Structures are given as C-alpha cells and as structure tokens.
Amino acid sequence: MNVVAPFGFVTGCHLRDRFMVQATLASIRYYCPEVPICLVADGIFDVSDLVAEYNVSVLRIPDLPSAEMRQLIAGNHRAKLAAMWEGPFEFYVWLDSDAIVWGDFTPQVRTDVDFQIFWDDTPIGPEEVPEWLRHFYFNLDALREFDPDFRWQGFNYFCSGAFACRREAIPFRDWLNVEDWNQRRPGLFAWGEMGMLNYLVHAKAQRQEIRVASADLQHVWAHHGKRELQQDCARADWRFPAVVHRPRVAHFCYRKPLLHVLDGYHKPFTIARLEHHRRHHGDLGAWLAVLNEDRRVLANKVKRRLWNLVGR
C-alpha cells in the first residue's frame, strides 16, 4: 500500500474480534474525527460496513505483496506489523482491538522521533535480571548468544498494544533476522511479537539507529488501576465523557472487556461499543446489540470447551 498521509491511526482485527474493533474505531472517530484510519484485516471477511461507517482504508494480510511477509504474520499477533512495512501512513499510532482512544492525546504524539513508547513507569533495572523481563519480553541469557553487546538496563519496556511508529522504523529484514534467532532458540522471546519488538526498539536505540521517546499514554487498568477511568466516567452515564482529565489510550488486555467477564473492568470499552451501535440504533437497540455480541462470544467459548472435552 502506498503512503497516502503523513499521520494516521492503525488498528486491526481477525474475524473473531471484529466486533471489538468497532469500539476502537468509534473512539477514534469521536475524539479525533479528522485523523485518517487504516484497518489491518487478518483474513478474508467482510468489513465493508466499517469502511462506510468510519471511512477507513483496509490493509488485508492475504493481499500483502510479499509471500514471506504473509507467511510470517498471518493469523498471529505479528499482523499488527503490516502497518510498519506496508501501511498507508508515514507515521502512525497503533491500537490493539481491545484498546480505545480516551480523549484526544494526538498533541502528545512525537512525530519527530522514529518510535514512541506509550509507557513510562518501568523502573531502571538493577544488575540482577528481574523475573518480569523473562516472563514478558525475552530470555536475556539466550539473547546474549546472538547480541552480546546488548545492555538491557535502563530501558522503558512496554506493552505493545499501543505505540507510535514511523513506517519502516524496523526494516522487515531486521525483523526476520530476530525471528531466525527465535527459531534457533525456542522460547527466546515472549508474548507473541512483544518481546521481539521491545528488543529491536531498544537495541536499535542503543546503536543510535533510531530515535525513541516515551510518554505515559497507555493505561492498562489491571496495572495502573481503575480510579482515573472511573472518575472520567462518573458523570458521563454510558457515553463518552466530554472532558477526559488525562487523554491517552485505554487498553483492556489481561481480561477482555465484555459484560459477562465479572472480574474485569469494562465500562469505558462498553461505552465505545455502545457509541458504535448508537449510530444506527437508539439506546435500547445499542444495548441489545452489545448483549447479543457477548452472547455469541460466550456461546462460542462453551462450544470450544465442549469440543476440547469430547476430543480428549
């Protein structure tokens, strides 16, 4: 896909989480109505209604010109990287489909750098390697076999559900090189693409190949708590608050933001889901649409568990 704009939002989905990306798109359009959007569709399924509703351009993984790239990123968390190599924006903000725009934070996006981390509370590491580094990112002992000069301390390790990036900040061939390391040492990198992305961003910054900045622009309630989000929602009923005290990305990972997930927190994401459905339905119709989506998710979950039980 050719570059068509200097800046935009990119989000993505596969068929199973298509209903969630509707909320992401609704939040972008509400708080940043003039910013162009690209939707990365991982598979062949209909998104024509989203194109019409939100005026999005679509980047389909099966249509990528590189067979090598299609094989690597189709059907997994790496699909988000298509925007880095084939996306329509020179600089973009990526959002996972379980993340929403929560207030207009675009004035804080640093387009003068190559990569902006949306995280700013990882402490500078001590000499002893912390357990979270291996759990979330990479096995440092194994990594030293391939990059003995990499110094892990002092970097801001981040959740890759939201970030800002320049197109081609990490060339595809550089990514393939690290994929090869992971093939040679299974378990070297953790959590889909997150460990690899963190390593490449920090290693390239260390070698002064890219410029990296950080900002506290991603709120994961399971990590940062719910209080700020609850304060924003306090007087907004079930609609987007007109005033958000600290604009940022609200990311609902760990526990999916669905009504039947009782030990999670979902109100801001549910507000975004309702905003999408209110475009064509009233309040009652929007709630019924959300409840029906959750019913289908729960039914599919029960069906998969029964299938797994029978398969044993």
SELO-426215 format. One record per residue (C-alpha): z, y, x. Coordinates in steps of 0.5 Angstrom, whole numbers, plus 500, padded with zeros to 3 digits. Example, Ala and Ser with C-alpha at 12.3 -4.5 7.8 and 13.67 -1.06 7.14 Angstrom:
// residues 2
ATOM   up  north  east
ATOM  516    491   525
ATOM  514    498   527
// end
This chain:
// residues 312
ATOM   up  north  east
ATOM  500    500   500
ATOM  498    507   503
ATOM  503    512   504
ATOM  503    517   497
ATOM  509    521   498
ATOM  514    524   504
ATOM  520    521   500
ATOM  522    517   494
ATOM  527    511   491
ATOM  525    504   492
ATOM  529    498   488
ATOM  527    491   487
ATOM  528    485   483
ATOM  525    478   481
ATOM  525    475   474
ATOM  532    473   474
ATOM  535    480   475
ATOM  529    484   472
ATOM  534    486   466
ATOM  539    489   471
ATOM  533    494   475
ATOM  532    497   468
ATOM  539    500   469
ATOM  537    502   476
ATOM  531    506   474
ATOM  535    509   468
ATOM  540    512   473
ATOM  535    515   478
ATOM  531    518   472
ATOM  537    521   469
ATOM  540    524   476
ATOM  533    525   480
ATOM  528    526   475
ATOM  523    529   480
ATOM  523    524   485
ATOM  518    518   485
ATOM  520    511   485
ATOM  517    504   487
ATOM  519    498   484
ATOM  518    492   489
ATOM  517    486   484
ATOM  518    479   488
ATOM  514    474   484
ATOM  508    475   478
ATOM  512    477   472
ATOM  510    483   467
ATOM  513    490   469
ATOM  508    494   465
ATOM  514    497   460
ATOM  518    499   466
ATOM  511    502   469
ATOM  510    506   463
ATOM  517    508   462
ATOM  519    510   469
ATOM  512    512   472
ATOM  514    507   478
ATOM  509    504   483
ATOM  509    497   484
ATOM  509    493   490
ATOM  508    486   489
ATOM  511    481   494
ATOM  505    476   493
ATOM  500    482   494
ATOM  502    484   501
ATOM  496    483   506
ATOM  500    479   511
ATOM  501    472   509
ATOM  506    471   515
ATOM  510    477   511
ATOM  509    474   504
ATOM  512    467   507
ATOM  518    470   510
ATOM  520    475   505
ATOM  518    472   498
ATOM  524    469   494
ATOM  530    472   498
ATOM  534    478   500
ATOM  528    480   505
ATOM  524    482   500
ATOM  527    489   500
ATOM  524    490   507
ATOM  517    490   504
ATOM  518    498   503
ATOM  519    498   510
ATOM  513    495   512
ATOM  508    496   506
ATOM  512    502   502
ATOM  509    508   499
ATOM  514    513   502
ATOM  514    516   509
ATOM  522    516   508
ATOM  526    512   502
ATOM  532    511   499
ATOM  533    503   498
ATOM  538    501   492
ATOM  539    494   490
ATOM  538    492   483
ATOM  546    492   482
ATOM  546    499   484
ATOM  545    505   481
ATOM  545    513   482
ATOM  551    516   481
ATOM  550    523   481
ATOM  544    527   485
ATOM  546    525   492
ATOM  539    527   495
ATOM  541    533   498
ATOM  545    529   503
ATOM  540    524   505
ATOM  538    525   512
ATOM  530    525   513
ATOM  531    528   520
ATOM  533    521   522
ATOM  530    514   522
ATOM  535    510   519
ATOM  541    513   515
ATOM  547    508   513
ATOM  550    509   507
ATOM  557    507   509
ATOM  562    511   513
ATOM  569    507   513
ATOM  568    502   518
ATOM  573    503   524
ATOM  571    503   531
ATOM  572    495   534
ATOM  578    493   539
ATOM  576    489   544
ATOM  578    483   540
ATOM  572    481   536
ATOM  574    481   528
ATOM  573    476   524
ATOM  569    480   519
ATOM  564    481   524
ATOM  562    474   524
ATOM  563    473   516
ATOM  559    479   514
ATOM  554    480   520
ATOM  553    475   526
ATOM  556    471   531
ATOM  557    475   537
ATOM  558    469   542
ATOM  551    466   540
ATOM  548    473   540
ATOM  549    475   547
ATOM  545    469   549
ATOM  539    473   546
ATOM  541    480   547
ATOM  547    480   553
ATOM  547    488   553
ATOM  548    489   546
ATOM  555    492   545
ATOM  558    491   538
ATOM  564    496   539
ATOM  564    503   535
ATOM  558    502   530
ATOM  559    503   523
ATOM  557    496   520
ATOM  554    497   513
ATOM  553    494   506
ATOM  545    493   506
ATOM  545    494   498
ATOM  543    502   499
ATOM  541    506   505
ATOM  535    511   507
ATOM  530    509   512
ATOM  523    511   515
ATOM  517    507   514
ATOM  516    502   520
ATOM  523    504   523
ATOM  524    497   525
ATOM  517    494   526
ATOM  515    487   523
ATOM  514    484   530
ATOM  521    486   532
ATOM  524    483   526
ATOM  520    477   527
ATOM  523    476   534
ATOM  530    476   531
ATOM  528    471   526
ATOM  526    467   531
ATOM  533    467   534
ATOM  536    465   528
ATOM  531    459   527
ATOM  533    457   534
ATOM  541    458   533
ATOM  542    457   525
ATOM  548    461   523
ATOM  547    466   528
ATOM  546    472   522
ATOM  550    472   516
ATOM  549    474   509
ATOM  541    474   508
ATOM  538    480   511
ATOM  544    484   512
ATOM  547    481   519
ATOM  540    482   522
ATOM  539    489   519
ATOM  545    491   522
ATOM  544    488   529
ATOM  537    491   529
ATOM  539    498   527
ATOM  545    498   532
ATOM  541    495   537
ATOM  535    500   537
ATOM  540    506   536
ATOM  544    503   543
ATOM  537    503   546
ATOM  535    510   543
ATOM  529    507   540
ATOM  531    510   533
ATOM  536    516   531
ATOM  541    513   526
ATOM  546    517   522
ATOM  552    515   517
ATOM  554    518   511
ATOM  559    516   505
ATOM  554    515   500
ATOM  555    508   497
ATOM  561    506   493
ATOM  563    499   492
ATOM  568    498   487
ATOM  571    492   490
ATOM  572    495   497
ATOM  573    502   495
ATOM  577    501   488
ATOM  575    504   481
ATOM  579    510   481
ATOM  574    515   482
ATOM  569    512   478
ATOM  574    511   472
ATOM  575    519   473
ATOM  568    521   472
ATOM  567    516   466
ATOM  574    519   463
ATOM  570    524   458
ATOM  563    521   458
ATOM  564    516   453
ATOM  559    511   454
ATOM  554    516   457
ATOM  552    518   464
ATOM  557    524   466
ATOM  554    531   466
ATOM  559    532   472
ATOM  560    527   478
ATOM  565    529   483
ATOM  562    526   489
ATOM  555    524   488
ATOM  553    517   491
ATOM  550    510   490
ATOM  555    506   486
ATOM  554    499   488
ATOM  556    493   484
ATOM  556    487   488
ATOM  561    481   489
ATOM  562    481   482
ATOM  556    482   477
ATOM  557    488   472
ATOM  556    484   466
ATOM  560    484   460
ATOM  563    477   460
ATOM  565    478   467
ATOM  572    479   465
ATOM  575    480   472
ATOM  570    485   474
ATOM  568    492   473
ATOM  562    494   470
ATOM  563    501   466
ATOM  558    505   470
ATOM  553    500   470
ATOM  553    499   463
ATOM  552    506   462
ATOM  546    506   466
ATOM  544    499   462
ATOM  545    503   455
ATOM  541    509   458
ATOM  535    505   459
ATOM  536    502   452
ATOM  537    508   448
ATOM  530    511   450
ATOM  528    506   444
ATOM  534    505   440
ATOM  540    508   437
ATOM  547    507   440
ATOM  548    501   436
ATOM  541    498   438
ATOM  542    499   445
ATOM  549    495   445
ATOM  546    490   441
ATOM  540    489   447
ATOM  546    489   452
ATOM  549    484   449
ATOM  543    480   448
ATOM  542    480   455
ATOM  548    478   457
ATOM  548    472   452
ATOM  542    470   456
ATOM  545    470   462
ATOM  551    466   460
ATOM  546    461   457
ATOM  542    460   463
ATOM  548    459   467
ATOM  551    454   462
ATOM  544    450   463
ATOM  544    450   470
ATOM  551    448   471
ATOM  550    442   466
ATOM  543    440   469
ATOM  547    440   476
ATOM  552    436   473
ATOM  547    431   470
ATOM  544    431   477
ATOM  550    428   480
// end
